[in-house]
């Protein structure tokens, strides 16, 4: 059952905690001043049903957004717990990826500097490709980059 945007606004605004997505407050509610008690109760019940349906739909959407829960049955508590775990895992992976990016940028900077030095040597007529003229710094940077990549693969394989 899909709700219209107006239904969602009423639903959200009827929450007890007073949160409102659009800040329009109770001006969106139908005036119940001329309703009988039974009509007021029926109106309140309809609003409450829409609110519960919205919450149910939100939990369903959240469950389907979490890879370990997708297509599974789960209680609301399980959905919240697994969502929290998923967010923590994603934050950790983002942090690791940012560190890897910084390491790679440093390695690129070292390699760029080595390229500039080596290009400078060729302009002086020195053939840097002959013999053992390749700088040990470049070899070290390449080994470090290769090791970093292998470590990354190992991390993601075991994660």
FENWO-V295663 format. One record per backbone hydrogen bond with DSSP energy under -0.5 kcal/mol. NH is the residue of the N-H (numbers start at 1). CO is the residue of the C=O. If there is no record, write none. Layout:
nh/co
NH/CO
NH/CO
This chain:
nh/co
8/4
9/5
10/6
11/7
12/8
13/9
14/10
15/12
18/15
27/24
28/25
29/26
35/32
40/36
41/37
42/38
43/39
44/40
45/41
46/42
47/43
48/44
49/45
50/46
51/47
52/48
53/49
54/50
55/51
56/52
57/53
58/54
59/55
60/56
61/57
62/58
63/59
64/60
65/61
66/62
66/63
67/65
69/66
70/66
72/69
79/75
80/76
81/77
82/78
83/79
84/80
85/81
86/82
87/83
88/84
89/85
90/86
91/87
92/88
93/89
94/90
95/91
96/92
97/93
98/94
99/95
100/96
101/97
102/98
103/99
104/100
105/101
106/102
107/103
108/104
109/105
110/106
111/107
112/108
113/109
114/110
115/111
116/112
117/113
118/114
119/115
120/116
121/117
122/118
123/119
124/120
125/122
126/121
128/126
130/127
133/130
139/135
140/136
141/137
142/138
143/139
144/140
145/141
146/142
147/143
148/144
149/145
150/146
151/147
152/148
153/149
154/150
155/151
156/152
157/153
158/154
159/155
